[in-house]
Amino acid sequence: MAEAEPSDPAHAPGPRAAAAGGRESRPRPVTAPVRAIKRRLLGRPIPTALEKHERLGRATGLAVFASDALSSSAYATEEILFILVLAGATALHAAVPISLGIGLLLLVVVASYRQTILAYPSAGGAYIVSRENLGTYPSLVAGAALLTDYVLTVSVSVAAGIAAMTSALPALYPYRVELCVLGVVGIMLANLRGVRESGRVFAVPTYAFIASYVLMIGWGMVMWRQGSAAATPGVVAAAVPAATEPLTLFLVLRAFASGCVALTGIEAVSNGVPAFRPPEARHVRQVLVMLGAVLVSFFIGITVLAHVFGLVPAEQETINSQLARRVFGDRSLLYYVVQAMTMLILVLAANTSFADFPRLSSFMARDGFMPRQFASRGDRLAFSNGIVILAVLSATLLVVFRADTHALIPLYAVGVFVSFTLSQTGMVRHWFRDGGPRWRLRAALNGVGAAVTGVVTVIIGITKFTHGAWIVVLLIPVLVLVLRGIRRHYEDVARQLSLSLDAAPPDALPPPEHEVLVLVGDVHRGVLAALRYARAISPSVRGIYVDSHPEGRQRLEERWSKWAVGYPLAVLPSPYRSVVGPLLKYLDRLQREAPERLITIVVPEFVPARWWQQLLHNQTALLIKGALLFRPGVIIVNVPYHLGPPGEAGGVARPGA
């Protein structure tokens, strides 16, 4: 039964022995080991009053919110070449003009989001802007697109980072999925420690990545100018595969759409405004400018050098790895430094999503479109629920797609460009509605951003639809329906629970007929404590025994008649050894006899002194509570009886709902 107690009376708990010095010996709480592990991993709780001290400056803000965008320079060029190489070696020259077009688009988006932050200094993400200017459904589309994009950002970034590692250490390639999951768990734990601590963790690798790439691109340009781009000793160039498709406009558009992953992460900076120190808006706008300058320089620089060195995508080595080999040499320490920094920034780029997914979820939860748990901060002032859910979803994607970057990226850019378009369209309406200094110029800038990103959204949707983008195109409207359903649920709950302010409260609520049923598996101290509690809340108390083992019934009835005098006992036969089924039938009969009767089910439970000892006992109580949770007119109360350490007798009973 629910108590999972031993049947031998000699082993039943007795009065608790007093410890030395007259103090009562208390069992160690079951949650103590879990709490100790949590404190060791995450640190001590931070009071709410210190929230402002946990915010970020420009240096750490760039590391936390810009690492995603910076990391895209490690694979955006490769994605362009990966498509162009289908048309053979002669098509690879198109990568440079494509990268220039994407660089111009990136500058337009950065300038547009600077205007967004100016208009919404508290938080200027696509969800907020769309909600304020376009309405509920456009904001839900933007929110669903961003949530999808953040999950994919983690998956793609971590997969690309591990790909950089396996390029330098091919022996690790068979373990790439396990390494990816391990990376996600590590970033999750770092973010659960809080925003400021995660910023400190990620600042060093972010700036080390910038320094190593400045050195690689700068030295590569020097080699190009000196005419030594094609002569690095010991480095064998990858073979160019035979053309399988003609170089058509559609193929160029596919390459352009693939390269647009370089823009992912821009939105995250505007969503993260509340995480910066005052003046928040000014700091975010400055970070956005720095991010745009570095990202454009890296992306175009790598693409130009890839063209100059004649690099070709390979199955088990990235373009950036090939470039570092050409620039620094096959066995150079600098090559391994670049690969290590690439791996770190790619894995840590997922931190941008871990910073923004929980924050966006909290915005939507406050509006009632996501479960309210997402709006709550954890011990370390981080949105812990959102962080954990993001880690689980991302790790699942990595396992399903076997950590294949090329399989994940077609799903990647659709959501972010949908949010770009909606955000900039909302800003155009904002300027026309609210005006302000130079509002026509600002509206024109956001209008250009909306038009350009809208065209790119269509291009990405068409060119990548059959390569996996259809999943995201289908998923976004499904998510919108789910989000709207959550809001309807909350509205329905509020309607049913609300009390009218106009109606006078009743003078006195009539006391209902109240019957208390105590579930019994055997007679021991825990059951007697539950009976005492039951008598305290109602004069009508009876025990309920589900007779799933007939050989124990006579013994139980004898013990009941001795220890539970005055309490009736109902025995429910269970020929199929089910505990829940006979109990539900009995409750059905009671509620049919008196529909207005209030029934309380008291479940005695004993709690061992050590947490691991709980695993040695059955969990029937949880099964019963789960089965009765959704039954109207029935209240469930558990009365835990806390056992002492081994060798002691007795315990303490405390009721709990």
N, C-alpha and C positions, 0 to 999 in steps of 0.2 A: 504494500500500500504506500501511501505518500511518505510515511516516515522512514522507510527503509531501515527499520530497527532490528537488532538481533532478537531472536525469539527466546533465548535463554535468560530467565530472570536474573541469573547471577551476573549477567553482563549489563543489566540495565543501569543507567546512571543513578547515582545516589547523591546525598548531600555533599556539597563541595567542601573539600578540606581547606583549612586556613593555612596560608603560607606563613613562613617564619616572620616574627615581628608582629603577628596579629593582622597582617594585611591580607585581604582576599586575593587569591591567585586568579588572574584573568587570562583567558586564552588569547593567544595572538590572533588578531583579526585575519580573516581569510584573505582580505584584499591587501594586507601588508606587503607581501612579496611583489605584487603587481605595482603597488605604489612606489616601492623602493626602486624597482627597475625603471619605472617612468621617470622618477626624479633623476636617476643617473643618466638616462638618455636625453632628457629634455631640459633638465634644470629645475630650479625652484620656481613656484608661481610668481607672476609679476602683478602687483596691484594695479587696479584701473587708473589710479591717480598718476601713475608713471607713464601713461600711454604716450604722452607727447615726447617724452625722453627716448622713446623707442623708434622715433621717426628717422628718416634718412636724409643725409645731405646730398649734394650733387655727385660727389665721388662714389659713395656707396650706392646711390640711386641709379647711376649709370650701370654699375655692376649687377644690380638686382633686376632692373626693368629693361635694360638694353642688351643683355647677353643673348636673348633669343634672336634679335635682329642682327647682331654682330655675327652670331654663329652661322647665319644663313650664307655668309660669304664663303663658308667652308664647303658648301655643296650646291649653291645656286648655279655656278658656272658648269659644274659637272652635269647638272640636269639639262642644261641647254645642249651641251655636246652629246649627251646620251641620246637625244632625239635627232640631232643633225647627222650623227654618224650613220644613221640608217640610210642616208643618201650618199655615203662614201666620203672619202677624204676631201673631195672638192667642195663639199658643203660646209666644212668646218669653218671656213672663213666668215660665214654669216654670223658667227657667235659674237664678234666684236660689235657690229651695228645693233644687234639685238640687245646686248648688254648696255649700250649707250641709251637705247630707248627705255629700257627698264630703269636705268639710273635717273633719267629725266622724270619718269613717272614717280620714282621714289622721292625726288625733290618736291614735286607737286603735292604729294601726300603729306610730307613733313610740313610744308608751308600751310596746308589746309588744317592740319591738326593743331598747329600753333594758334590758328584763329579759334578753333574749337575750345582749346584750353583758356583762351582769353575770355570767351563768352561764358564758359562753365568752369570757373576756377576751383570749385569744390570737387568735381569729378566730371570729366568730359568724354566718357566712353560712348560708343555707339548706342548702347542700350539707353543711357540717360538722355542723350540728344534726341533719339528717335521717340522716346516716350513723351518728351516735352513738346515736340514739334510735329510729329507724324501720327501719333496715336498708339493705341495698345498693340494692335497686331503687327505693325512694322517694328515696334520695339521688341516684341517677342521673337520676330524673325531675326533681328540683330542679336538678341541675347542667345537664341538657340545656335546661330551661326558661330558666335564667339565661343560658347561653351564647347561646341564640337571642335573648333580650331585649337582651343587650348589643350584638349586631350590629345589631338594629333600632334601638336607642337612638342609635347613631352615625348611621345612615341618616336617621332622623326628625329628629334634632337639627340635623344639617347642612342637610337639605332645608328645615326651618323657618327656619333662620338665613338661608339664601340667599333664601327667600321674603320675609323682612323687608327684605333689601337691594333686591330687585326691586320691592317695594311703593313704596319711596322713589325708585328709579331704574328705571322701567319699561323703558327701553331695554336693560337687561341680561337681561330675562326670557327671550329665546330662548337664552341661554347658561347657563341655570341648572344644567344637568347638568354642564357642564365646570367651573363654579365650585364645585359640590359636591365633585367629585372632587379639585379643587385644595385645598379645605378639609380633606378627609380626609388628604391627603398631608402638609399642613402640621402637623396635629395629631399624626400618626404620628411625624414627625421631632422634634417637641418632646418627645414621650414617650420616644423612643429616647435622648434626652440625659439621662434620669434623672428620678426622682420629684421631687426637691427643685427642680430647675431648671424642670420643667413647672409646679410649684406657683407659683414666682415669676412665670412667664410669665402664668399664668391668674389670679393674685390681683387684679391691677389691674382687668381688665375685669369680673371677678365683682363686686367692690365698687362699681365704677362703675355697673354694671347695677342693683344694689340701690339706690344713691343716686338714679339717674334714675327708677326706678319709684316710689320713695317720693315723689319730687317730683311725678310725674304723678298718682299716685293721691291724694296729699294735696291737690293743687291742684284736681283733679277733684271731690273731696268738698266743697271750699270753694265751687266753682261751683254744685254741687248745692244746698248749703245757702243760697246767695244767690239761687237761682232762675234762674241764667243758663246752665243745662245745655243748653238747646236753642237757644242763640243765639250761635254762634261765627261771626263774619263770614268770608265767602269759602269756607266749607266746605259742600259739597253732600252731603247724606245719600244713602246707597245705597238703591235702590228695593227694596221688599219683594216677592219673587216670589209668584205665586199659589200657594195651597195645593194640594199634590198628594196628601196623605195626611191622614186624620183624626188628631186628637190622642188617641191611645189609650195604654193602660198600656204596651203593647209599645214604642211610640215613645218614651215617657218613659224606659223602661228602656234603650233604645238610646242615648239622650242621656246617661244616667247612666253607662253603660259607656264611652262615648267620653270623658266627662270624667274618668274614673278614670285617665287617663294622667297626671294631676297627681300620682299616687302613685309613679310610676316614679322610681327613683333612691334611695329610702329604703334598700333592701337593700344598695346599694353601700357605704354608710357602714359597716355592720357587717362586710362582707367586707374592708374596708380597714384593720382594726385594726392589723395588723403594720406598716403604713406610718407610724404615729404615734409620736411620742416618748413615753418612759415618763413617767408611768403611762398606758399606752395606752388602757385601758378607760375611765378617767375622762375623758380628752380626747375620745374618740369619743362618749361619752354627752352631753357638753356640746355638741359639734358637732351632734348629732342634735336636741337641744332647740332650738338656734338655727335650724337648718334648718326644723324644724316650724313654729316661730313665724313666720318670714319667709314661708314658702310658703303657709300658710293665709291670712295677711294679704293677700298679693298676689293669690291666686286668687279669694278672695271679693270683694276690693276691685274687681278688674277686672270680675268678673261683675256686681256691683251697678252699677258705672258704665256698663257696656255696656247694661244694662237702662234706666238713667236717661236715657242719651243716645239710646236707641232705635237702637242699632247693629245692622246686618244683615250676615251673611257675604257677601263678594264674591269673585269668581273671582281677581282679581289684586291684592287688597289685604287684608291681615290685619285682624282685629278690633282688635288692639293698635295698628296703624298708624292706623286710623280714630279710635280713642280719643285718641291723641296729637295728631292733627289737631284734634279738637274741643277738647281742653284747651289746647293751646299755639298753635293757629292753623296755617293751611295752609303758610305760608312761614316759620314761626318756626325759629330756630336750634335751640331746645330740641326741636322735633319731630325734626329730623335727629339730634340727640344721642341721643334715646330709640331711634330706629330703628337707629342705629349700635351702641348698647349691646345692643339686642335681638339684632341679627345676631351680635355677638361672643359673647354668652352662649350663644346657641343652637348656634353652631358649636363653641364651646369646651366645651359640655355633653357633647359626645362624649368629652371627656377623661375623664369618670367611667368610661365603659366601657373606655377605654384603660388606666385604672388598675386596673380590676377584672377584666376578661376575662382578661388574662395571669395575674393572681394566682389566680383560680379555676382556670384551666387548669393552673397549677403544682401546686395542691392535688390535682387529679384525676390529673395525671401521676405524682405521687409515690405515689398509690394504684394506679397501673397502668391507669387507665381512659382516659388520653390518651397520645399519643406522648411519650416521655421527654424529647424536646427542649424541651418546654414548661416543664419544671422547671428549666432552666438559665438563669442570668442572663447578660446580655451584658456588654460592656466597661464600661458605665455603670451597672451593677447593676440594670438594668431587665430584665424578662422579654421580650427582644427578639423571640423567635419568635412569641409570642402577640400582640405589638403589630402585627407585620407581617401575620400571618394575619387579624387583625381588620380591618385597613385594607383588605385585598384583598376580603374578604367584603362589607364595608359599601359599598365603591365599586361592586362588582358589583350590589348591590341598587339603588343609586341610578341606575345606568345602566338596569337592567331596568325599574324603575318610573318612569323619567323624572323623578326628583326630585319626585314628587307626594306631598306630605305626607298628603293625605286617602286616598291609595291605600295608604300604608305603615302608617298608624296602626291600621287594623283588625287588623293582624298583631301589634300592639305590646304590648297590655296583657295578653294571655293568659298569656304566660310568667311575667311578674313576679307575677301574682296566684296562679299555681300555686305558685311558690316561697314567697310569703307564707304560703299555707295550710299547706304542708308544714313550713315553719320553725316556725310557731306551734303546730302539732299536735305536733311533736317536743319543743317546750319544755314543753307540758303533761305529756308522759310523763316528761321530765327531772325536773320538780318532784315528781311522784308517786313517782318511783324514788329520787331522791337527797335529797329534802327540803330543809332549810335554813331560815333565819329567814323567817317569814311566807310559807312556801311555798304555803299554800292560797290566799292572796290573789294571789300571783304566778301560780299555776296558773290562777286564775279570770281574771286579766287576759289571759294568753296564750290561754286558752280562748275568750274573747270575740273576740280577734283572729282566731283560727283559724275560728270560726264565721262572722264577718262577711266575712272575705276569701274563705272557701269559697263563700258565697252569691254574692259578687260575681264569682268565677271562673265559676260556672255562668251567671250573667246575661250576662257578656261572651261566653262560649262560644256561648250560644244566640243572642243578638241580633246578634253579628258573624260568625256561622258562614258565612253565605252571602256576606258582604262581604269575605272573605279570611281570616278566622280559621281556616278549615278547613285552611289550609296549615300553620299552627303546630300545630294539634291533631294533624295527621298527622305533622309533622316531629319532634315531641318523642319519641314512641315509636320512630321510626326511629333517632333519635340514641341513644336508650337501648340499642338493639340493637347499634349500631356501637360504643358505649363498652364494652359487655359483651364484644363480639368482640375489641376491643383487649386487654382484660384476659386473656381466654382465650389469646390469642397469647403474651403475656408469660409466663403460667403454663406454657404448653407449651414455650417456649424454655428457661425455668428447669429444667423437668423433664428436657429432653434434654441440657442442658449440665452439670447438677449432678453432682458426684462424691460417692459415698457415703462418709461418714466412717467407717463400720464396715468397709468393704472395704480390704484392704491394697493399696498401689500396686504395680504390676508392677516387678520388679527392673530390667528393661530393655525398652524398646520395640523390637521387631525392625525393622531398617531396611527400608523399603519399596523396591521397584524404582522408580527415579526417572528419568524422561526429561524433558529440557528441550528445548522447541521454540522457536527464535528466528524470529519473523516477519520476512520480508525483502521489501522493495519494490525496493531497489537496494543496491549495495555502497558504503558510505561510512564515515566515521569513527564515526558513531553506531552503525552495525551492528557494527563491529569491537569497540566498547566493550561492546555487549550480548553479543557472543560471549564476551568475556573474563569478564564477570560470570556467564554461563551455565556456563562451564567451572569457575568457582569453586564452584558449588553442586552440580555433578553431572558425572561423567565421560561420561555419555551425552547428547551435545548434537547436534542437527541443525537445519539451517535449513529453513524452510518458505516456499516461494514460490508464490503463487496466480497462475497464468498467465492473467490476464484480457486481456493485450495480447500476443499471440504474437510480434509483431515485436520485443519487448524481451527475449524469453527467451534468445536466443543471446548477446546482449551481457551479460546478467546472469551466465550460466553461465561466460563467459570471465573476467569480473571476479572471480567467486566462486573459480574455480580458482587465481587468482593471489593474492588477498588473504585467503582463508579456507581455506588448506591444512589438511587433516586433519579438516575438518567436513563431514559428508555433507549434501547438499541434496536435499530432496524437492520436486518440482514438482507442484502440484495443478492440473489443467486446469480452466478455468472458461469454458465456451463462452457463458454468459449474463452474463459480466462481473461476477459476484457475488464478493465477497471472503469474506463470512461463510459462505455455504452450503457451498462445498468444504471449508473448514476444519472445520466441524461434522461433515461426513461422515467426514473423516479421523480426527477424535477418536473418533467412534463406532467406527470399525474398531479403533483402538488399544485402547480400553477393552473391546471384545469379546474381543480376543486375550488381554488380561491385566487382568481386572477389578480386581485389587489394585494395579495400577501407579499410581504418583503422577505426574501430568503437570503441569509448569510451563510456562506460555506466557510468553515474554519478548517484550515489545513495545518496540522501539526508537522513541524520539521525539526530535526536536530541538526546542528551545525558543528562539525568536527573542529578541533582546536587548530589543526594544520590544514592549509588550503588544499594540498594534494590529497588529503584523506577524503575530500568530497568526491573524488573520482571513484572511490571504492564503493559508493552507495548508489542505489538507483535514484533516478530523477523523476519519479512518478508525479511528484508535486507539481513540477513544471508542466508536465503533460496535462494534468487536470486543470491548472490555471489557464493554460492556453485554450483548452476546450470550452471553458466557461466564460472566457473574457468577453465574447460577443453575445452573450445571452442576456436580454433585458430582464430586469427585476431580480437579478442575482448578484450579490456582492461577495467577493472573495477576499478573505483575510488569512494571512499565514502567521502562525505563532512559532517563531524559531526558538529552539531550546539549545543554548550554547554549551557545548561540552567543555570540560576542563582538559588540561594536558594529560598525557598518559600516566596512569597510576593514581590519579585523583578521581574522586567521585563527586557527583552533583553537577549542577548546571544552572543557567539563568535563562528564564523565558521572557521574551519581549515580543508583543504582537507587532505585526507590520502589515500594511495593506499591500 
